[in-house]
Amino acid sequence: MPTKTRQVKLARIKDHEIESVFSVLFELQLLKSDLFRDPEGNLFPLDQNYYTKLATCFDKDPFVFLQGICDLVSSVPIELFTANLYTLLDNCASESDTLDFNSDIKRGLELLEQQRNGETERKKV
């Protein structure tokens, strides 16, 4: 049975690019929770040890600060990150609610293991 794999070639996202997407999104999530904890906005200016990415955007003018955040978000490869994720999910993952290999990959891994076990058995003889 042929696999569902589509002949798609996509640039592989690099580890540092994944880290940059994660860092920016994580800091934005932290900022949201910190703003709710202190509605007076006493967390400004942002602690550069805590907010390594967002602290570079800090400005007393809220519009300039927001513009800096937008520029920062635009600078990380979110499209490449999500395209890589969707490609892997479409071609490798099962349709279940948990992350698992699809049945074609599982069967291929089983056959590979059987082949390796057969080669091991032949070497013993």
N, C-alpha and C positions, 0 to 999 in steps of 0.2 A: 504494500500500500504506500503510495507516495506521501511524503510529508507535506504540511501546509506551508513550508518555508517559501517565502517569496525571495526572489533574487535581488535583495536590497543590499547595497553597499553604502555604509554610513560611517562617517568618521567616528572613531572610538574616542569617547571622552576620556581625558587624562585624569589621573588621581588628583592633581592639584586643582583641576577645574571642578571636579566633584566637591572637593573641600571648600572651594570658594562659594559655590552655590549653597552648600550646607551652612557655612559660616554666616553668610548674609541672612539667609532665611531664619536661622536659629536666633541671631541677634534681634531680628525684627520681632520674633515671637517673644523673646525676653523683654524687649522694650514695651510691648503691649501689656504684659503682666506687670511690669514695673510702673507703668503709667497708671494702671488701675489701683495699685497699692498706694501710690502717692499722687492723688489728683492735683495737688498744688504744683506739680512739676519740679519738685526739688531734686530730681535726679540729674538735672542739667547744671553744668556741662557734663556730658557723659564721661564716665570713668574709662580712660583709654586702656586700662588693664582688663576691664570687664567687657567693654564693647570695642574690640580692636578694629572692627570694620566701620561701625556706625559713628564712632568718635571722630573719624576723619570728616564726617559730614556736618559736625556740630556748628551751629551758628545761632545767635540770639534771635535772629529774624526767623520766625517759623516757616515762612515761604522759602527762604534760602535753605533751611535745614531740610525741608521736604524735597526741594529740588535736588539737594545733595544725595538724599536717600534714593530718589528716582534714578539719578545718574549711576549710583552704586549698583542698584538692582539691574540696570540696563547693561552694566559692564560684565556681569557674570553670565556664563553660557547656559541660561535656563532652557533655551530651545534645544540645544544639543543634548543636555542632560535628559530632558523629557523624551526626545526622539530616541535616544539610546534605550531608555527604560521601556518605551512602548514597543520598540523593535524586539527587545528581549522577551517581553511579555507575550507579544503576538506569535513569536516563533518558538519559544522555549517553554512557556508556562502552561500549566493545565488551566482549565476553565473554572476551577473551584475557588472558594473564598480564601483558601490558604495558598501560599506560594510554594509551588511544587513543580517538578518537571512534567511536561506533557507525556502522554502515553508512548509516543514515538521515541522520545529520548530515553524514557525508562526502559523500553524494550531494547533499544540500541545498547544501553549500558549493561543490561542483562546478557545480551549476546556477546558483548565484549568480555564480560567476566567469564562466561562459559568458554569462550575461545582461549582466554588466558589460563583458565583452569585446565583445559585440554592440553595446552602447550606445557604446563607444569607437569602434568601426568606423564606426557611423552618423554620429558627430560629425565624423569625418575626411572623410567624403564631402561 
